[in-house]
Amino acid sequence: MSLPGAAPGGSLLRAAAPAPGRGLRSWTALALCAAVIVGELLWFLLDLPRRALVSDAAATVVAGIAAAYCLRVARRHPSALRTFWRLLAVTMALAAAGRAIWTVARLTGDGLPHTPLIATIFIAGICAGTGALLSFLSAPDSAIGRTRILLDGVIVALALVPISWLIALRDVTGSSLADPLRSLALVYPMLDLVQLTVLVAISSGSRVRWPALSLIGASLAVRALADTVYVSLNVRDDYVAGHLIDVCWPLSYLLIAVATRYPAPVRLDDADDNVERLLAARWRTAVPYLLVGGSIVATLVARQVAGSSPAIVFWSSLGLLAALAIRQRLVARENRQLAARMRGLAHQDPLTGLPNRLAFNRELQRHVRHRRPVTVLLLDLDGFKQVNDRFGHATGDQLLTAVAERMRHALDGEGVLARVGGDEFAVLVDGVREHDPELIARRLLAALGPAGPDDDIAGHCTASIGIAAYGPQHSGQADLLRDADIAMYAAKEAGKSAYRVCTPALRRQAVSRAELIADLRRALAEGGQLELAYQPIVAVGTGAMSGAEALVRWRHPRHGLLGPDRFLPLAEEIGLIVAVDRWVLREACRAAAGWQELAPGLTVAVNISPANLRRPGLAADVAEVVRDTGLAPAALTLELTETALIDGTETVLERLRQLRATGVRIAIDDFGTGYSSLSYLHRIPATELKIDQSFVARLGGADPQAYATVAMVSKLAAAFDLVVVAEGVETEEQHRAVAEIGCPHGQGYRYGRPATLAQLRSSLRTAQASA
């Protein structure tokens, strides 16, 4: 049998590596023990003289070596296992000491030395072994749980007494058991059964296999067999020291010594919080009762055979009833504790320890049901997804824990804080108490700011907070939570790291937003409403058009022509941005393939969203589109925002390499607005760099820093062999500044406004005719 161990706290446990040469000496000692046992067996089979002395010496030597092994491994194993091994060392030491005293008493006395001292030592050793099992990592943490497991063993042992009497002991005469110390030997098999039952109980809810415990279980089984046979022979006066069964005792000690050679489990489950473990292996609850039925039948048969209940059967039955009654009380108490614990866990977030959504909703429902004034603050972390994507979920969990602790501290008991989603928190503020929800919101936002120069939590996450107070306009808690959600989205749209209170105007905006989302879904499903405009990209020196950027527009049936800022954020939020990107890519490539006859080599630039960039099938889609439309891959430029590129990991870089392998060009759009890093310019396989219009807009005025910035970026791009495009060139002064700096390409109203495909083709025909 094997035991998965579960260390409190879910800590990693690793065994220390043995020192050079120590392992060889250890295995040599084990080989010596095995040789002693084999020699003892051969001695008995050959019927050589002084068998009793050989038996005693073998058991003493092997038990002593096993004690030394257990003591040494206790120093090398993690602290959570040291008590276990130390108690096993005590068990082996007592076995060796008891056997040594037994040998001396036997050699100096007459017959088998059943003395109080020897009986005390042997029983103390068994008790120490039981204590070792109860101290093991997967044993219950509570005294009630350990007592229940111990009672399971007692019940099994007592239930087997009537059965044993009926099968093996009923023919034993009363005189055979007249010696109380000799009769005490009957206790040994019972205690062995207690230990075996404890071992089964502590191993039944475990997952990680540990061979060491299997060997310990085998040792207990061998010793139980030896003790049972010894008692059976002893009460019949058939046992003689040096009997063949004597080999089993040193063999059981050797198995424990071998068990010390296995390292501690690499990982142990959490024994405190693993509710699944507490509920697993329900069959072990029934183990003590499996033999009770057989015990009842054996008791009735024994009464019929003997004419009355033998004393040993009578007292064991009374003890069995008492143990069952105590166990039932303990089980009932343990079940109550477990039920209370499960109720607590059902209402608690396991990561942060805060109340969860269920607990929050119950508390809010209680306020609404009794029409108590209450305010809800709904808080969503800004940029949390990027933390998970860039640094991993473990870092995300640490951030959530830190955020929860800061907000709990900031509330200072003025509201009920709960974690209601992945990165969503909620605060319930009782309106009966005079707390200002907006003041609480400001304190929460301030709590997420940097606490000192070395605190970077604010660099990873800010928060948006929506506030809604319960009023007559709410029919229930769902309406109240909806209003808090509306206000939270308004805070996000306001630039994040802000709070907003829900107002009737915000509700109307939310309704309009919902309608716009439904219209966008319909527009993509039915088609015919999206259209493209093309803004020229020109050579600054000559003014000749070198390409055009495709810009999507939505011709809404009621609202007219909508710019991308009105619907692309919505598309990204509801998961439609990939569908929009696909439509834009195909339409732009089809248009560019058509204008090649007018302007061969004229490129088209298409924006790709961050969500689409992370999609595995992007490169295949691009290759299919250029193939189907007949556009040369080099005539297509995919524009990717700087933020989308730096938020990625190796996955994004691999996606970019796949895109470049198709032959298309890659442009870094809005350069300078994100975290501009030379290291990522080295790694990204880009071909173009577009200077953000916020820098170009300051050119032509009295801003030498703007001029220096654009010049520096141009030189940087040239060093990386990137084509530079200056965005947002609107005035003649900006054009002259861009030309002086040496930017080869420009884009903006100075060179042309976004136009329809027909208008663009007309311009190309005019340019072709004048050439």
C-alpha positions in Angstrom: 0.0 0.0 0.0 1.3 3.5 -0.8 0.6 6.9 0.6 0.4 10.2 -1.2 1.5 12.7 1.4 0.0 16.2 1.8 2.2 18.7 3.6 0.4 21.7 5.2 0.7 24.7 3.0 1.4 22.7 -0.1 5.1 23.1 0.4 7.7 21.5 -1.8 9.6 18.8 0.0 12.9 17.5 -1.4 15.2 15.0 0.2 18.9 16.0 0.6 21.4 14.3 -1.5 23.6 11.9 0.4 27.2 12.7 0.8 29.7 11.0 -1.5 30.4 7.5 -0.3 27.6 7.5 2.2 25.1 5.8 -0.1 27.5 2.9 -0.6 28.0 2.4 3.1 24.2 2.5 3.6 23.5 -0.2 1.1 26.3 -2.2 2.5 24.7 -2.2 5.9 21.3 -3.1 4.4 23.0 -6.0 2.6 24.5 -7.1 5.9 21.0 -7.1 7.5 19.6 -9.2 4.6 22.6 -11.6 4.9 21.8 -12.0 8.7 18.2 -12.8 7.9 19.1 -15.3 5.2 21.7 -16.9 7.5 19.1 -17.2 10.3 16.7 -18.9 7.9 19.3 -21.3 6.7 20.3 -22.0 10.3 16.7 -23.0 11.1 16.2 -25.1 8.0 19.5 -27.0 8.7 18.4 -27.4 12.3 21.7 -26.2 13.7 22.3 -25.8 17.5 21.6 -22.7 19.6 18.7 -21.6 17.3 17.1 -19.4 20.0 20.3 -17.4 20.4 20.7 -16.9 16.7 17.1 -15.8 16.5 17.5 -13.3 19.3 20.8 -11.9 18.0 19.4 -11.5 14.4 16.4 -9.6 15.6 18.4 -7.3 17.9 21.0 -6.5 15.3 18.6 -5.7 12.5 16.3 -3.7 14.8 19.3 -1.6 16.0 20.5 -0.9 12.4 16.9 0.1 11.4 16.7 2.5 14.4 20.0 4.1 13.2 18.7 4.4 9.7 15.4 6.1 10.9 17.3 8.5 13.1 19.7 9.5 10.3 16.9 10.0 7.7 15.0 12.2 10.2 17.9 14.7 10.1 18.0 14.7 6.2 14.3 14.9 5.4 12.2 18.1 5.6 10.9 19.2 9.0 7.4 18.0 8.2 8.6 14.4 8.1 11.1 14.5 11.0 8.6 13.5 13.8 7.5 10.6 11.7 11.0 9.2 11.3 12.0 10.0 14.9 9.1 8.0 16.3 9.9 5.1 14.0 13.5 5.3 15.3 12.1 5.0 18.8 10.0 2.0 17.7 13.0 0.2 16.3 15.2 1.2 19.3 12.6 -0.2 21.7 12.3 -3.4 19.7 16.1 -3.8 19.8 16.2 -3.1 23.6 13.2 -5.4 24.3 14.8 -8.2 22.3 18.1 -7.8 24.1 16.5 -7.9 27.6 14.4 -10.9 26.4 17.6 -12.7 25.4 19.3 -12.0 28.7 16.3 -13.0 30.7 15.8 -16.2 28.7 19.5 -17.2 29.1 19.4 -16.6 32.9 15.9 -17.9 33.6 13.6 -20.8 32.9 11.4 -20.8 29.8 10.1 -17.8 27.9 10.6 -14.6 29.9 7.2 -13.0 30.0 8.1 -10.2 32.4 6.3 -6.8 33.0 9.4 -4.9 31.8 9.6 -6.7 28.5 5.9 -6.4 27.9 6.0 -2.7 28.6 8.9 -2.1 26.2 7.3 -4.0 23.3 3.9 -2.3 23.8 5.6 1.1 24.1 7.4 0.4 20.8 4.0 -0.4 19.1 2.5 2.8 20.6 5.4 4.8 19.2 4.9 3.3 15.8 1.2 4.2 15.9 2.2 7.7 16.9 4.5 7.9 13.9 1.7 7.0 11.5 -0.7 9.5 13.2 2.0 12.2 12.8 2.4 11.6 9.1 1.7 14.4 6.6 -1.6 13.1 5.3 -3.0 12.2 8.8 -5.8 14.5 10.0 -4.6 17.8 11.5 -7.2 17.8 14.3 -7.1 15.8 17.5 -10.7 14.6 16.7 -9.6 13.3 13.3 -6.6 11.4 14.7 -8.6 10.0 17.6 -11.3 8.8 15.1 -8.6 7.0 13.0 -7.2 5.4 16.1 -10.7 4.2 17.2 -11.1 2.7 13.7 -8.1 0.5 14.4 -9.4 -0.4 17.9 -12.8 -1.3 16.5 -11.2 -3.6 13.8 -9.0 -5.3 16.4 -11.9 -5.8 18.9 -14.2 -7.0 16.2 -11.7 -9.7 15.3 -11.4 -11.1 18.9 -14.7 -13.2 18.7 -13.8 -14.4 15.2 -10.2 -15.3 16.4 -11.6 -17.2 19.4 -14.0 -19.1 17.2 -11.4 -20.0 14.6 -8.2 -20.5 16.6 -8.6 -20.2 20.4 -11.8 -22.0 21.5 -9.9 -25.2 22.1 -7.3 -23.5 24.3 -7.8 -24.6 27.9 -8.2 -22.1 30.7 -4.9 -23.1 32.2 -3.1 -22.1 29.1 -4.1 -18.5 29.7 -3.8 -18.6 33.5 -0.6 -16.5 33.4 -1.6 -12.9 33.0 1.7 -11.9 31.4 1.5 -14.8 29.0 -2.1 -13.8 28.2 -0.9 -10.3 27.5 0.7 -11.6 24.3 -2.8 -11.7 22.9 -2.7 -7.9 22.8 0.2 -7.8 20.2 -1.8 -9.0 17.2 -4.6 -6.6 18.2 -2.2 -3.6 18.3 -0.8 -4.7 14.9 -4.3 -4.5 13.5 -4.7 -1.1 15.0 -1.6 0.1 13.2 -2.6 -1.4 9.9 -6.0 0.2 10.0 -4.4 3.6 10.8 -2.1 3.1 7.8 -5.0 2.4 5.5 -6.9 5.4 6.8 -4.2 8.0 6.4 -3.3 6.7 2.9 -6.8 6.5 1.5 -7.2 10.2 0.7 -3.8 10.7 -0.9 -2.6 11.2 -4.5 1.2 11.2 -4.6 2.6 7.7 -4.4 5.4 7.2 -1.9 7.0 3.7 -2.0 8.5 4.2 1.5 5.0 3.9 3.1 4.3 0.7 1.1 7.4 -0.9 2.6 6.2 0.3 6.1 2.8 -1.3 5.4 4.5 -4.5 4.3 6.6 -4.4 7.5 3.4 -4.1 9.6 1.8 -7.0 7.8 4.8 -9.3 8.3 4.9 -8.4 12.0 1.1 -8.9 12.4 1.5 -12.4 10.8 4.5 -13.2 13.2 2.6 -12.0 16.3 -0.5 -13.9 15.4 1.3 -17.2 14.8 3.4 -16.6 17.9 0.2 -16.2 20.1 -1.4 -19.2 18.5 1.6 -21.4 19.2 2.2 -19.9 22.7 -1.2 -20.4 24.1 -1.0 -24.1 23.0 2.5 -24.5 24.5 3.8 -25.3 21.0 6.2 -22.3 20.7 9.9 -22.8 21.2 12.5 -20.0 20.9 14.2 -20.4 17.5 11.0 -21.3 15.7 10.9 -20.6 11.9 8.4 -17.8 12.5 11.1 -15.9 14.3 12.5 -14.9 10.9 9.5 -12.6 10.3 10.5 -10.1 13.1 13.9 -9.1 11.7 12.4 -9.1 8.2 9.8 -6.5 9.3 12.7 -4.4 10.8 14.6 -4.7 7.5 11.7 -3.4 5.5 11.6 -0.3 7.6 15.3 0.3 7.1 14.9 -0.1 3.3 12.0 2.5 3.5 14.4 5.1 4.7 16.3 5.0 1.4 13.4 6.6 -0.5 13.4 10.4 -0.7 10.5 12.5 0.6 7.6 13.0 -1.9 8.6 15.8 -4.4 5.3 17.6 -3.8 2.7 17.2 -1.1 -0.9 18.3 -1.3 -2.3 21.0 0.9 -3.8 19.2 3.9 -5.6 22.3 5.3 -7.5 23.5 2.3 -7.9 20.4 0.1 -11.6 19.8 0.7 -11.6 17.2 -2.1 -9.2 15.2 0.0 -11.5 15.4 3.0 -14.4 14.1 1.0 -12.4 11.4 -1.0 -12.3 7.7 -0.2 -15.6 7.6 1.7 -15.2 3.8 1.8 -12.7 4.2 4.7 -15.6 5.4 6.9 -17.2 2.0 6.4 -14.0 0.0 7.1 -14.5 -0.4 10.9 -18.0 -1.6 10.3 -17.1 -4.3 7.8 -16.0 -6.7 10.5 -18.6 -5.7 13.1 -21.2 -7.9 11.5 -18.8 -10.8 11.5 -18.0 -10.1 15.1 -21.7 -10.2 16.0 -22.2 -13.5 14.3 -19.0 -15.0 15.9 -20.2 -13.8 19.3 -23.6 -15.6 18.9 -21.9 -18.8 17.6 -19.4 -18.7 20.5 -22.2 -18.4 22.9 -23.8 -21.5 21.4 -20.6 -23.4 21.3 -19.5 -22.6 24.9 -22.9 -22.4 26.4 -22.2 -18.8 27.5 -20.1 -16.0 26.2 -16.4 -16.7 27.0 -14.8 -13.9 29.1 -12.5 -12.7 26.3 -15.5 -12.5 23.9 -17.7 -10.8 26.4 -15.2 -8.1 27.3 -14.2 -7.5 23.7 -17.8 -7.1 22.7 -18.3 -4.5 25.5 -15.2 -2.7 24.4 -16.4 -2.8 20.8 -19.7 -1.2 21.7 -18.0 1.5 23.7 -15.5 2.2 20.9 -18.3 2.4 18.4 -20.3 4.9 20.5 -17.3 7.1 21.0 -16.4 7.0 17.3 -20.0 7.9 16.3 -19.9 11.0 18.5 -16.5 12.0 17.1 -17.7 11.5 13.5 -20.8 13.6 14.1 -18.6 16.4 15.6 -16.1 16.1 12.7 -18.9 16.2 10.2 -20.3 19.4 11.8 -16.9 21.0 11.6 -16.5 19.9 8.0 -19.9 21.2 7.0 -19.1 24.6 8.7 -15.8 24.7 6.9 -17.4 23.9 3.5 -20.0 26.6 4.1 -17.2 29.1 4.7 -15.3 28.0 1.6 -18.4 28.3 -0.5 -18.6 31.9 0.4 -14.8 32.7 0.3 -12.5 33.4 -2.5 -9.6 30.9 -2.1 -6.9 33.2 -3.5 -7.5 36.5 -1.6 -9.5 35.2 1.3 -12.2 37.8 0.5 -16.0 37.0 0.3 -16.8 35.7 -3.2 -19.6 36.6 -5.6 -22.1 34.3 -3.9 -21.4 35.9 -0.5 -21.6 39.4 -1.9 -24.8 38.7 -3.7 -26.4 37.3 -0.6 -25.5 40.3 1.5 -26.7 42.7 -1.2 -29.9 40.7 -1.6 -30.5 41.0 2.2 -30.2 44.8 2.0 -32.5 45.0 -1.1 -35.1 42.7 0.4 -35.4 44.9 3.5 -35.2 48.1 1.4 -32.1 49.2 3.3 -30.1 52.0 1.7 -27.0 50.5 0.1 -24.4 51.6 -2.5 -22.3 49.3 -4.7 -18.8 50.1 -5.9 -17.8 47.8 -8.8 -14.1 47.8 -9.4 -12.3 46.4 -12.4 -8.5 46.3 -12.7 -7.1 48.0 -15.8 -4.5 46.1 -17.8 -4.7 43.0 -15.7 -4.9 40.8 -18.8 -1.6 42.2 -20.0 0.0 41.3 -16.7 -1.2 37.7 -17.1 -0.1 37.5 -20.7 3.4 39.0 -20.2 4.4 37.7 -16.7 2.3 34.6 -16.3 -0.7 33.7 -14.0 1.5 33.2 -10.9 2.4 36.9 -11.1 -1.2 37.8 -11.8 -2.3 35.9 -8.7 0.4 37.8 -6.6 -0.9 41.1 -8.0 -4.5 40.2 -7.1 -3.5 39.2 -3.6 -1.6 42.5 -3.1 -4.5 44.6 -4.6 -7.0 42.8 -2.3 -4.8 43.5 0.8 -4.4 47.2 -0.1 -8.1 47.7 -0.7 -9.0 45.9 2.5 -6.7 48.2 4.4 -8.0 51.3 2.6 -11.7 50.5 3.4 -10.9 50.2 7.1 -14.2 48.5 7.8 -16.4 51.1 6.0 -17.6 48.5 3.5 -17.8 44.9 2.6 -15.0 44.1 0.0 -15.5 41.0 -2.2 -13.8 39.5 -5.2 -16.6 38.8 -7.7 -14.6 37.8 -10.8 -11.2 37.2 -12.2 -10.0 40.9 -11.8 -13.3 42.3 -10.6 -13.9 43.4 -7.0 -17.0 44.9 -5.4 -17.6 46.9 -2.3 -21.0 47.1 -0.5 -21.5 50.3 1.5 -24.3 50.3 4.0 -26.2 53.5 3.5 -27.5 53.5 7.0 -24.0 54.5 8.1 -22.9 57.9 6.9 -20.1 56.8 4.5 -19.3 58.8 1.4 -19.0 56.3 -1.5 -17.0 58.7 -3.6 -14.6 59.3 -0.8 -14.2 55.5 -0.5 -13.6 55.3 -4.3 -10.9 57.9 -4.1 -9.2 56.0 -1.2 -9.3 52.8 -3.2 -7.7 54.4 -6.2 -5.1 56.0 -4.0 -4.4 52.6 -2.4 -3.4 51.2 -5.7 -0.9 53.9 -6.3 2.8 53.4 -5.6 3.5 53.2 -1.8 7.1 54.1 -2.3 10.0 54.4 -4.8 10.4 50.6 -4.9 6.7 49.8 -5.3 5.8 48.9 -8.8 2.3 47.5 -8.3 0.8 50.7 -9.8 3.0 50.3 -12.8 1.1 47.0 -13.6 -2.5 47.8 -12.7 -4.8 50.7 -12.1 -8.6 50.4 -11.5 -11.8 51.8 -12.9 -14.7 52.1 -10.4 -18.4 52.3 -11.0 -20.7 53.6 -8.2 -24.5 52.9 -8.0 -26.8 53.7 -5.1 -30.0 51.7 -4.5 -33.1 53.7 -5.3 -36.7 53.5 -6.4 -35.6 53.1 -10.0 -34.2 49.7 -9.2 -36.6 46.7 -9.2 -33.9 44.5 -7.6 -30.2 43.8 -7.1 -29.7 42.9 -10.8 -30.7 46.5 -11.8 -28.4 47.9 -9.1 -25.4 45.8 -10.3 -26.2 46.7 -13.9 -26.0 50.4 -13.0 -22.7 49.9 -11.2 -21.4 48.1 -14.3 -22.5 51.0 -16.6 -20.7 53.5 -14.4 -17.5 51.3 -14.3 -17.4 51.2 -18.1 -17.8 55.0 -18.2 -14.8 55.2 -15.8 -12.8 53.1 -18.3 -13.8 55.3 -21.2 -12.8 58.3 -19.2 -9.2 57.2 -19.3 -9.1 54.5 -16.5 -7.8 54.9 -13.0 -11.0 56.8 -12.3 -14.5 56.4 -10.9 -17.9 57.4 -12.1 -21.3 57.5 -10.5 -24.2 56.1 -12.5 -26.6 58.8 -13.7 -29.7 58.7 -16.0 -27.5 60.1 -18.8 -25.1 57.2 -18.4 -28.0 54.7 -18.5 -29.1 56.2 -21.7 -25.6 56.0 -23.1 -25.5 52.3 -22.0 -28.7 51.6 -23.9 -27.3 53.3 -27.0 -24.1 51.4 -26.6 -26.0 48.1 -26.4 -28.0 49.0 -29.5 -24.8 49.9 -31.3 -23.3 46.5 -30.4 -26.4 44.7 -31.8 -26.2 46.8 -35.0 -22.5 46.0 -35.4 -23.2 42.3 -35.1 -26.0 42.6 -37.7 -23.7 44.6 -40.0 -21.0 42.0 -40.0 -23.5 39.2 -40.5 -25.4 40.8 -43.3 -22.6 42.8 -44.9 -22.9 46.0 -47.0 -22.4 48.6 -44.3 -18.7 48.6 -43.8 -16.6 50.5 -46.3 -13.0 51.5 -46.7 -11.3 54.9 -47.2 -7.7 55.2 -48.5 -5.3 57.8 -47.3 -2.3 58.4 -49.5 1.3 57.8 -48.3 3.7 59.9 -50.4 7.4 60.4 -51.0 8.2 63.6 -49.2 10.8 64.7 -51.7 8.6 64.3 -54.9 5.1 64.2 -53.6 4.5 61.0 -55.6 2.1 58.5 -54.0 4.0 55.4 -52.8 1.1 53.7 -51.1 -2.2 54.1 -49.3 -3.5 53.1 -45.9 -6.9 51.4 -45.8 -9.2 53.0 -43.1 -12.5 51.3 -42.2 -15.7 53.2 -41.9 -19.2 52.1 -40.9 -22.2 53.6 -42.8 -24.8 53.1 -40.1 -28.5 53.1 -41.2 -29.5 55.7 -38.5 -26.3 57.4 -37.4 -24.7 57.9 -40.7 -21.0 57.4 -41.4 -19.1 56.4 -38.2 -15.3 56.6 -37.8 -13.3 53.7 -36.5 -13.1 55.3 -33.0 -16.9 54.8 -32.7 -17.1 51.1 -33.3 -13.6 49.4 -33.3 -13.2 49.5 -29.5 -16.7 47.9 -29.2 -15.7 45.3 -31.8 -12.5 44.5 -29.8 -14.4 44.3 -26.5 -17.1 41.9 -27.8 -14.8 39.7 -29.8 -15.7 40.9 -33.3 -12.4 42.6 -34.1 -11.0 39.6 -35.9 -14.0 39.5 -38.2 -13.6 43.2 -38.9 -9.8 42.7 -39.6 -10.5 39.9 -42.0 -13.1 41.9 -44.0 -10.7 44.9 -44.2 -7.8 42.8 -45.3 -9.6 41.1 -48.1 -11.3 44.3 -49.4 -8.0 46.3 -49.2 -6.0 43.6 -51.0 -8.7 43.3 -53.7 -8.6 47.1 -54.2 -4.8 47.2 -54.3 -4.7 44.4 -56.8 -7.0 46.4 -59.0 -5.0 49.6 -58.9 -1.7 48.0 -59.9 -2.5 48.6 -63.6 -2.6 52.3 -62.8 0.3 52.5 -60.4 2.5 49.3 -60.4 4.1 48.7 -57.0 1.7 51.1 -55.1 1.3 49.4 -51.7 -1.7 49.1 -49.4 -1.4 49.3 -45.6 -3.8 47.5 -43.3 -4.1 47.8 -39.5 -4.0 44.5 -37.6 -5.5 44.4 -34.1 -3.6 43.0 -31.1 -6.2 40.2 -30.7 -5.7 39.2 -34.3 -1.9 39.3 -33.9 -2.1 36.7 -31.1 -4.3 34.4 -33.3 -2.4 31.3 -34.6 -4.1 31.3 -38.0 -3.2 34.9 -38.9 -0.3 34.1 -41.3 -2.3 31.5 -43.1 -5.2 33.9 -43.6 -2.9 36.6 -45.0 -1.3 34.1 -47.4 -4.7 33.0 -48.6 -6.0 36.5 -49.1 -3.0 37.7 -51.2 -3.2 34.5 -53.2 -6.9 34.8 -53.8 -6.8 38.5 -54.8 -3.7 38.2 -56.9 -1.8 40.9 -55.0 1.9 40.6 -54.7 2.8 40.0 -51.0 5.4 42.8 -51.1 2.6 45.2 -51.9 0.8 44.6 -48.6 2.0 46.3 -45.4 0.5 45.1 -42.1 0.5 47.9 -39.5 0.8 46.8 -35.9 0.7 49.2 -33.0 3.8 49.4 -30.8 1.8 48.4 -27.7 0.6 45.2 -29.5 4.1 44.3 -30.3 5.7 44.8 -26.9 2.9 43.1 -25.0 3.7 39.9 -26.8 6.2 37.2 -25.9 7.9 34.6 -28.1 4.4 33.7 -29.4 4.0 37.2 -31.0 7.6 37.2 -32.4 6.9 33.8 -34.0 3.7 35.1 -35.5 5.6 38.1 -37.0 8.2 35.7 -38.4 5.5 33.7 -40.0 4.0 36.8 -41.6 7.4 37.9 -42.9 7.8 34.5 -44.4 4.7 35.1 -46.6 6.5 38.1 -48.1 4.3 40.9 -46.7 5.8 44.0 -45.1 5.4 44.9 -41.4 5.1 48.4 -40.1 5.4 49.6 -36.5 2.5 52.1 -36.1 2.3 55.0 -33.7 6.0 54.6 -32.8 6.9 56.5 -29.6 3.5 56.2 -27.9 4.3 52.9 -26.1 7.3 51.6 -24.3 9.9 52.2 -27.0 12.8 49.8 -26.5 15.8 49.2 -28.6 15.8 45.6 -27.5 12.5 44.9 -29.2 13.5 46.7 -32.4 16.4 44.2 -32.6 14.0 41.3 -32.4 10.9 42.3 -34.3 11.2 41.6 -38.1 9.7 44.9 -39.1 10.3 46.8 -42.4 8.7 50.2 -41.6 8.4 52.6 -38.8 5.6 55.2 -38.6 6.4 58.2 -36.3 3.3 59.0 -34.3 1.5 62.2 -35.3 1.7 63.6 -31.8 5.4 64.3 -32.4 4.9 65.5 -36.0 2.2 67.9 -34.8 4.8 69.9 -32.8 7.0 70.4 -35.8 7.1 73.8 -37.5 6.7 75.7 -34.3 9.0 76.9 -31.5 9.6 73.3 -30.2 13.2 72.3 -30.8 12.7 69.1 -28.7 10.0 67.9 -31.1 12.4 68.5 -34.1 15.2 66.6 -32.2 12.9 63.7 -31.3 11.7 63.2 -34.9 15.3 63.5 -36.2 16.5 61.0 -33.6 13.8 58.5 -34.5 14.6 58.8 -38.2 18.2 58.1 -37.6 17.3 55.2 -35.3 15.1 53.7 -38.0 17.8 54.1 -40.6 20.2 52.3 -38.4 17.8 49.4 -38.2 17.2 49.6 -42.0 13.6 50.6 -41.5 11.6 52.8 -43.9 10.3 55.8 -42.0 6.8 57.3 -42.5 5.9 60.5 -40.7 2.2 60.5 -39.7 -0.1 63.4 -39.3 1.6 65.9 -41.6 -1.0 68.6 -42.0 0.7 72.0 -42.6 3.3 73.3 -44.9 5.6 74.0 -42.0 5.4 70.4 -40.8 6.1 69.2 -44.4 9.2 71.4 -44.6 10.4 70.1 -41.2 9.9 66.5 -42.2 11.8 67.1 -45.4 14.7 68.8 -43.7 14.9 65.9 -41.2 15.1 63.5 -44.1 12.0 61.4 -43.5 11.5 59.7 -46.9 7.7 59.2 -46.6 4.8 61.2 -45.1 1.1 60.8 -44.5 -1.5 63.3 -43.5 -4.0 65.9 -44.7 -1.1 67.9 -46.3 -0.8 65.1 -48.8 -4.4 63.9 -49.1 -7.4 63.1 -47.0 -8.9 59.6 -46.8 -10.8 59.0 -50.0 -13.0 56.4 -51.5 -11.6 53.8 -53.8 -13.1 55.5 -56.8 -11.6 58.9 -55.8 -8.2 57.2 -55.3 -8.3 55.5 -58.7 -9.2 58.9 -60.3 -6.2 60.5 -58.7 -4.0 57.7 -60.0 -5.3 58.1 -63.5 -4.7 61.9 -63.3 -1.1 61.3 -62.1 -0.6 58.7 -64.8 -1.8 61.1 -67.5 0.4 63.9 -66.3 3.5 61.7 -66.1 
